[in-house]
Amino acid sequence: MAIVVCQNQLGFLKKTSSRLLWCGLTYSKSREGYRLCIPATVEDAYREKRRPCRVRGELIERLDEVNNFRRGFALQFVNDVEDRTHILPWLLGTKIDLNRSKRRVFLDLGSNTFASSIQWFIQMYPCDFTEIHAFERRLDLLRIPSGFSEKDNWVAENPAARRTKARPGIPAWILKRIKVYNQFVADKDDLDTSSINITRFIKEELNLTAEDTVIVKMDIEDSEWPILERWLNDVEMVQIIDEIFVEVHYNHKSMFNYNWNKFTHQRHQAKRLLADLRWKGYYVHFWP
């Protein structure tokens, strides 16, 4: 079986002499274009890849399911099971200029506390977000802090080699860009459970398009499965979303200490889901 790919569609592929390699797939040149040699099924190359591969022409980390996608914690390099440092070298914003778009949107689906993800993305992600949409159903969890005064935090040079009174916080002008929604994120709208169809919300309420920068973080306790499975076959969403960070929940004995025994999907299914999303063109990471 072979698929012919037109040459003008291969700007994201890396040339190696007369052949092209892309995440374990081999392309050979023919009169019609580039012929893709498929090893069994296309997705298998993504599922079994043991090295970083390319998505949209940019390198992305391998899927390390043996270490529960948390290599640093599994090998005890760090003590926090939700450590995020392994993601930093692979951020799409470090590879391409995401500030080029007029609208730069961060969707935090399952925010938990302010510090758990919103603050991290504001401080660590290389994009100046013009909009932040945060979804958290529990009113007691997500509380937006008061604005930090950068002007009042400066001090004169001193023997301690510090120039600030305290660790800088998030300034008020950034906090004004955050809008909080106390709703469940779901694949369907449901007034009885206060659930919102996030795909419809992105397309129809926010009116986001491929021209916008859109970063999505998703940690919604197993509700990610039907949403992501829908996105696999949604040709509009793959154009709209630039990067996804998702905690895919699964049932595996190595995660039972974290109450993951309540989930039904298996770990190999989580890897397959992420691999299939990458094959479809989503630049997606496992979120701690």
C-alpha positions as a Markdown table, in Angstrom:
| # | Residue | x | y | z |
|---|---|---|---|---|
| 1 | Met | 0.0 | 0.0 | 0.0 |
| 2 | Ala | 1.3 | 3.5 | -0.8 |
| 3 | Ile | 0.0 | 7.0 | -0.7 |
| 4 | Val | 1.2 | 9.7 | -3.1 |
| 5 | Val | 1.7 | 13.0 | -1.5 |
| 6 | Cys | 2.1 | 16.2 | -3.7 |
| 7 | Gln | 5.5 | 17.9 | -3.3 |
| 8 | Asn | 3.9 | 21.2 | -2.3 |
| 9 | Gln | 2.4 | 19.5 | 0.8 |
| 10 | Leu | 5.8 | 18.4 | 2.1 |
| 11 | Gly | 7.3 | 21.6 | 3.4 |
| 12 | Phe | 7.3 | 20.0 | 6.9 |
| 13 | Leu | 9.3 | 17.0 | 5.9 |
| 14 | Lys | 13.0 | 16.6 | 6.3 |
| 15 | Lys | 14.9 | 15.6 | 3.2 |
| 16 | Thr | 17.6 | 12.9 | 3.4 |
| 17 | Ser | 19.2 | 12.5 | -0.1 |
| 18 | Ser | 16.5 | 11.1 | -2.4 |
| 19 | Arg | 14.2 | 10.0 | 0.5 |
| 20 | Leu | 12.2 | 11.8 | 3.1 |
| 21 | Leu | 11.8 | 10.7 | 6.8 |
| 22 | Trp | 8.9 | 11.8 | 9.0 |
| 23 | Cys | 8.4 | 10.2 | 12.4 |
| 24 | Gly | 9.5 | 6.8 | 11.2 |
| 25 | Leu | 7.7 | 6.9 | 7.9 |
| 26 | Thr | 9.6 | 6.7 | 4.6 |
| 27 | Tyr | 8.9 | 8.6 | 1.5 |
| 28 | Ser | 10.4 | 7.9 | -1.9 |
| 29 | Lys | 10.3 | 10.3 | -4.8 |
| 30 | Ser | 8.2 | 9.4 | -7.9 |
| 31 | Arg | 6.9 | 11.2 | -11.0 |
| 32 | Glu | 3.6 | 11.9 | -9.2 |
| 33 | Gly | 5.1 | 13.3 | -6.1 |
| 34 | Tyr | 6.4 | 11.5 | -2.9 |
| 35 | Arg | 5.3 | 8.0 | -2.3 |
| 36 | Leu | 4.7 | 7.0 | 1.3 |
| 37 | Cys | 5.8 | 3.5 | 2.3 |
| 38 | Ile | 3.5 | 2.4 | 5.1 |
| 39 | Pro | 4.8 | -0.1 | 7.6 |
| 40 | Ala | 1.5 | -1.7 | 8.5 |
| 41 | Thr | -0.8 | 1.1 | 9.3 |
| 42 | Val | 0.2 | 4.8 | 9.2 |
| 43 | Glu | -0.5 | 5.3 | 12.9 |
| 44 | Asp | 1.8 | 2.4 | 14.0 |
| 45 | Ala | 4.9 | 4.5 | 13.2 |
| 46 | Tyr | 3.7 | 7.2 | 15.6 |
| 47 | Arg | 2.6 | 4.7 | 18.3 |
| 48 | Glu | 5.9 | 2.7 | 18.3 |
| 49 | Lys | 8.3 | 5.6 | 17.7 |
| 50 | Arg | 11.0 | 5.5 | 20.4 |
| 51 | Arg | 12.6 | 8.8 | 19.4 |
| 52 | Pro | 11.4 | 12.4 | 19.1 |
| 53 | Cys | 9.4 | 12.8 | 15.8 |
| 54 | Arg | 8.0 | 15.6 | 13.8 |
| 55 | Val | 4.6 | 17.1 | 13.9 |
| 56 | Arg | 3.9 | 20.0 | 11.5 |
| 57 | Gly | 7.6 | 19.9 | 10.7 |
| 58 | Glu | 8.7 | 20.5 | 14.3 |
| 59 | Leu | 10.3 | 18.0 | 16.6 |
| 60 | Ile | 8.2 | 16.7 | 19.6 |
| 61 | Glu | 9.1 | 14.4 | 22.4 |
| 62 | Arg | 8.5 | 10.7 | 22.3 |
| 63 | Leu | 5.6 | 9.2 | 24.1 |
| 64 | Asp | 7.1 | 7.5 | 27.2 |
| 65 | Glu | 4.2 | 5.4 | 28.5 |
| 66 | Val | 6.4 | 3.0 | 30.5 |
| 67 | Asn | 7.2 | 5.9 | 32.8 |
| 68 | Asn | 3.6 | 7.1 | 32.7 |
| 69 | Phe | 4.6 | 10.0 | 30.5 |
| 70 | Arg | 6.4 | 11.4 | 33.6 |
| 71 | Arg | 10.0 | 10.3 | 33.2 |
| 72 | Gly | 11.5 | 12.8 | 35.6 |
| 73 | Phe | 9.3 | 11.7 | 38.5 |
| 74 | Ala | 9.4 | 8.0 | 37.6 |
| 75 | Leu | 13.3 | 8.0 | 37.8 |
| 76 | Gln | 13.2 | 10.3 | 40.9 |
| 77 | Phe | 15.0 | 13.2 | 39.3 |
| 78 | Val | 12.2 | 15.3 | 40.7 |
| 79 | Asn | 9.8 | 14.8 | 43.6 |
| 80 | Asp | 6.7 | 16.3 | 42.1 |
| 81 | Val | 4.5 | 13.9 | 40.1 |
| 82 | Glu | 3.2 | 17.0 | 38.3 |
| 83 | Asp | 6.6 | 18.3 | 37.4 |
| 84 | Arg | 6.5 | 20.0 | 34.0 |
| 85 | Thr | 10.2 | 20.6 | 33.2 |
| 86 | His | 10.3 | 17.8 | 30.7 |
| 87 | Ile | 7.9 | 19.7 | 28.4 |
| 88 | Leu | 9.9 | 22.9 | 28.2 |
| 89 | Pro | 12.3 | 21.9 | 25.4 |
| 90 | Trp | 9.4 | 20.9 | 23.2 |
| 91 | Leu | 7.1 | 24.0 | 23.5 |
| 92 | Leu | 5.9 | 25.0 | 20.0 |
| 93 | Gly | 6.3 | 28.7 | 21.0 |
| 94 | Thr | 10.1 | 28.2 | 21.3 |
| 95 | Lys | 10.2 | 26.9 | 17.7 |
| 96 | Ile | 7.9 | 29.3 | 15.8 |
| 97 | Asp | 6.7 | 32.9 | 16.5 |
| 98 | Leu | 3.2 | 32.5 | 18.0 |
| 99 | Asn | 3.0 | 36.2 | 18.7 |
| 100 | Arg | 2.5 | 36.9 | 15.1 |
| 101 | Ser | -1.3 | 36.6 | 15.4 |
| 102 | Lys | -3.5 | 39.4 | 16.5 |
| 103 | Arg | -5.5 | 37.1 | 18.8 |
| 104 | Arg | -3.4 | 34.8 | 21.0 |
| 105 | Val | -5.7 | 32.6 | 23.1 |
| 106 | Phe | -5.0 | 30.3 | 26.0 |
| 107 | Leu | -7.8 | 27.9 | 26.9 |
| 108 | Asp | -7.3 | 26.3 | 30.3 |
| 109 | Leu | -9.8 | 23.4 | 30.6 |
| 110 | Gly | -9.9 | 22.2 | 34.1 |
| 111 | Ser | -7.9 | 25.0 | 35.8 |
| 112 | Asn | -7.9 | 23.8 | 39.4 |
| 113 | Thr | -6.0 | 26.6 | 41.3 |
| 114 | Phe | -4.6 | 29.7 | 39.7 |
| 115 | Ala | -1.0 | 28.5 | 40.4 |
| 116 | Ser | -1.5 | 25.0 | 38.9 |
| 117 | Ser | -1.6 | 26.0 | 35.3 |
| 118 | Ile | -2.7 | 29.6 | 34.5 |
| 119 | Gln | 0.2 | 31.1 | 36.3 |
| 120 | Trp | 2.6 | 28.5 | 34.8 |
| 121 | Phe | 1.5 | 29.3 | 31.3 |
| 122 | Ile | 1.7 | 33.1 | 31.8 |
| 123 | Gln | 5.2 | 32.9 | 33.3 |
| 124 | Met | 6.7 | 30.0 | 31.3 |
| 125 | Tyr | 5.0 | 29.8 | 27.9 |
| 126 | Pro | 6.7 | 32.1 | 25.2 |
| 127 | Cys | 3.5 | 33.9 | 24.1 |
| 128 | Asp | 1.9 | 37.1 | 25.2 |
| 129 | Phe | -1.7 | 35.9 | 25.4 |
| 130 | Thr | -4.4 | 38.4 | 24.6 |
| 131 | Glu | -7.2 | 36.2 | 26.0 |
| 132 | Ile | -7.2 | 33.5 | 28.7 |
| 133 | His | -10.4 | 31.4 | 29.1 |
| 134 | Ala | -10.3 | 29.4 | 32.3 |
| 135 | Phe | -12.9 | 26.6 | 33.0 |
| 136 | Glu | -13.2 | 25.4 | 36.6 |
| 137 | Arg | -16.4 | 24.0 | 38.0 |
| 138 | Arg | -15.5 | 24.3 | 41.7 |
| 139 | Leu | -15.9 | 27.8 | 42.9 |
| 140 | Asp | -13.6 | 27.3 | 45.9 |
| 141 | Leu | -10.6 | 26.3 | 43.7 |
| 142 | Leu | -9.9 | 29.0 | 41.1 |
| 143 | Arg | -9.4 | 32.4 | 42.6 |
| 144 | Ile | -7.8 | 35.1 | 40.6 |
| 145 | Pro | -5.3 | 37.0 | 42.8 |
| 146 | Ser | -5.0 | 40.8 | 43.1 |
| 147 | Gly | -2.7 | 42.5 | 40.6 |
| 148 | Phe | 1.0 | 42.6 | 41.5 |
| 149 | Ser | 2.7 | 46.0 | 41.5 |
| 150 | Glu | 5.9 | 45.8 | 39.5 |
| 151 | Lys | 6.7 | 49.4 | 40.1 |
| 152 | Asp | 6.6 | 49.1 | 43.9 |
| 153 | Asn | 8.7 | 45.9 | 43.9 |
| 154 | Trp | 12.0 | 47.5 | 42.8 |
| 155 | Val | 14.9 | 48.1 | 45.3 |
| 156 | Ala | 18.3 | 49.8 | 44.9 |
| 157 | Glu | 21.4 | 47.7 | 44.3 |
| 158 | Asn | 22.5 | 46.0 | 47.5 |
| 159 | Pro | 25.1 | 43.5 | 48.9 |
| 160 | Ala | 22.5 | 40.6 | 48.5 |
| 161 | Ala | 22.5 | 41.2 | 44.7 |
| 162 | Arg | 18.7 | 41.3 | 44.6 |
| 163 | Arg | 16.7 | 44.0 | 42.8 |
| 164 | Thr | 13.2 | 43.2 | 44.0 |
| 165 | Lys | 11.6 | 43.1 | 47.5 |
| 166 | Ala | 9.7 | 39.9 | 46.7 |
| 167 | Arg | 9.3 | 37.3 | 44.0 |
| 168 | Pro | 7.3 | 39.0 | 41.2 |
| 169 | Gly | 3.7 | 38.0 | 40.8 |
| 170 | Ile | 1.3 | 38.5 | 37.9 |
| 171 | Pro | 0.6 | 42.1 | 37.1 |
| 172 | Ala | -2.9 | 43.5 | 37.0 |
| 173 | Trp | -2.9 | 44.2 | 33.2 |
| 174 | Ile | -2.5 | 40.5 | 32.5 |
| 175 | Leu | -5.1 | 39.4 | 35.0 |
| 176 | Lys | -7.7 | 41.6 | 33.2 |
| 177 | Arg | -7.3 | 39.3 | 30.2 |
| 178 | Ile | -8.6 | 36.2 | 32.2 |
| 179 | Lys | -12.3 | 35.2 | 32.0 |
| 180 | Val | -13.5 | 32.4 | 34.3 |
| 181 | Tyr | -16.3 | 29.9 | 33.5 |
| 182 | Asn | -17.7 | 27.8 | 36.3 |
| 183 | Gln | -18.8 | 25.0 | 34.0 |
| 184 | Phe | -17.9 | 21.4 | 33.2 |
| 185 | Val | -16.0 | 21.0 | 29.9 |
| 186 | Ala | -17.7 | 18.2 | 27.8 |
| 187 | Asp | -18.4 | 17.0 | 24.3 |
| 188 | Lys | -22.0 | 18.0 | 24.5 |
| 189 | Asp | -24.0 | 20.9 | 26.0 |
| 190 | Asp | -26.1 | 19.9 | 29.0 |
| 191 | Leu | -27.9 | 22.6 | 31.1 |
| 192 | Asp | -28.8 | 20.1 | 33.9 |
| 193 | Thr | -25.1 | 19.5 | 34.6 |
| 194 | Ser | -23.8 | 22.9 | 33.6 |
| 195 | Ser | -21.7 | 21.3 | 30.9 |
| 196 | Ile | -20.5 | 23.1 | 27.8 |
| 197 | Asn | -19.6 | 21.6 | 24.4 |
| 198 | Ile | -16.1 | 22.9 | 24.1 |
| 199 | Thr | -15.8 | 22.3 | 20.4 |
| 200 | Arg | -18.9 | 24.5 | 19.7 |
| 201 | Phe | -17.6 | 27.1 | 22.2 |
| 202 | Ile | -14.3 | 27.4 | 20.4 |
| 203 | Lys | -15.8 | 27.6 | 17.0 |
| 204 | Glu | -19.0 | 29.5 | 17.6 |
| 205 | Glu | -18.7 | 31.6 | 20.8 |
| 206 | Leu | -15.0 | 32.5 | 20.5 |
| 207 | Asn | -15.1 | 32.4 | 16.7 |
| 208 | Leu | -11.5 | 31.2 | 16.6 |
| 209 | Thr | -9.9 | 30.5 | 13.2 |
| 210 | Ala | -6.6 | 29.2 | 11.8 |
| 211 | Glu | -5.4 | 32.8 | 11.8 |
| 212 | Asp | -5.4 | 32.9 | 15.6 |
| 213 | Thr | -2.8 | 31.5 | 18.0 |
| 214 | Val | -4.7 | 28.9 | 20.2 |
| 215 | Ile | -3.1 | 26.9 | 23.0 |
| 216 | Val | -5.2 | 24.4 | 24.9 |
| 217 | Lys | -4.5 | 22.8 | 28.3 |
| 218 | Met | -6.9 | 20.0 | 29.3 |
| 219 | Asp | -7.2 | 18.3 | 32.6 |
| 220 | Ile | -10.8 | 17.3 | 33.0 |
| 221 | Glu | -10.8 | 13.9 | 34.7 |
| 222 | Asp | -11.6 | 11.5 | 31.9 |
| 223 | Ser | -13.9 | 13.8 | 30.0 |
| 224 | Glu | -11.0 | 14.4 | 27.5 |
| 225 | Trp | -11.6 | 11.1 | 25.8 |
| 226 | Pro | -14.8 | 11.9 | 23.8 |
| 227 | Ile | -13.6 | 15.4 | 23.0 |
| 228 | Leu | -10.2 | 14.3 | 21.6 |
| 229 | Glu | -11.8 | 11.4 | 19.7 |
| 230 | Arg | -14.1 | 13.9 | 18.1 |
| 231 | Trp | -11.2 | 16.2 | 17.2 |
| 232 | Leu | -9.4 | 13.3 | 15.5 |
| 233 | Asn | -11.9 | 13.6 | 12.7 |
| 234 | Asp | -12.5 | 17.4 | 12.8 |
| 235 | Val | -10.6 | 19.0 | 10.0 |
| 236 | Glu | -11.4 | 22.5 | 11.3 |
| 237 | Met | -10.1 | 22.0 | 14.9 |
| 238 | Val | -6.7 | 20.7 | 13.7 |
| 239 | Gln | -6.3 | 24.0 | 11.8 |
| 240 | Ile | -7.5 | 26.2 | 14.7 |
| 241 | Ile | -5.5 | 24.7 | 17.5 |
| 242 | Asp | -1.7 | 25.3 | 17.6 |
| 243 | Glu | -0.8 | 23.2 | 20.6 |
| 244 | Ile | -2.4 | 20.9 | 23.1 |
| 245 | Phe | -1.4 | 19.9 | 26.6 |
| 246 | Val | -3.6 | 17.1 | 28.0 |
| 247 | Glu | -3.6 | 14.8 | 30.9 |
| 248 | Val | -5.1 | 11.6 | 29.5 |
| 249 | His | -6.5 | 9.6 | 32.4 |
| 250 | Tyr | -6.2 | 5.8 | 32.3 |
| 251 | Asn | -6.4 | 2.7 | 34.6 |
| 252 | His | -3.0 | 1.3 | 35.4 |
| 253 | Lys | -1.6 | -0.2 | 38.7 |
| 254 | Ser | 1.4 | 2.1 | 38.6 |
| 255 | Met | -1.0 | 5.1 | 39.1 |
| 256 | Phe | -3.3 | 3.7 | 41.7 |
| 257 | Asn | -1.8 | 5.8 | 44.5 |
| 258 | Tyr | -3.3 | 8.8 | 42.7 |
| 259 | Asn | -6.8 | 7.4 | 42.6 |
| 260 | Trp | -6.5 | 6.5 | 38.9 |
| 261 | Asn | -8.1 | 3.0 | 39.5 |
| 262 | Lys | -11.5 | 4.6 | 38.9 |
| 263 | Phe | -10.8 | 5.2 | 35.2 |
| 264 | Thr | -11.7 | 2.6 | 32.5 |
| 265 | His | -9.3 | 3.3 | 29.6 |
| 266 | Gln | -6.0 | 1.5 | 29.6 |
| 267 | Arg | -2.5 | 3.1 | 29.4 |
| 268 | His | -1.8 | 1.7 | 25.9 |
| 269 | Gln | -5.0 | 3.4 | 24.7 |
| 270 | Ala | -3.8 | 6.7 | 26.1 |
| 271 | Lys | -0.6 | 6.4 | 24.1 |
| 272 | Arg | -2.5 | 5.4 | 21.0 |
| 273 | Leu | -4.8 | 8.4 | 21.4 |
| 274 | Leu | -1.9 | 10.9 | 21.6 |
| 275 | Ala | -0.1 | 9.2 | 18.7 |
| 276 | Asp | -3.2 | 9.3 | 16.5 |
| 277 | Leu | -3.7 | 13.0 | 17.3 |
| 278 | Arg | -0.1 | 13.6 | 16.3 |
| 279 | Trp | -0.7 | 11.7 | 13.1 |
| 280 | Lys | -3.7 | 13.9 | 12.3 |
| 281 | Gly | -1.5 | 17.0 | 12.8 |
| 282 | Tyr | -2.1 | 18.0 | 16.4 |
| 283 | Tyr | 1.1 | 19.2 | 18.2 |
| 284 | Val | 0.1 | 17.5 | 21.5 |
| 285 | His | 1.9 | 16.7 | 24.7 |
| 286 | Phe | 1.0 | 14.7 | 27.8 |
| 287 | Trp | 0.3 | 17.2 | 30.6 |
| 288 | Pro | 1.5 | 16.2 | 34.0 |
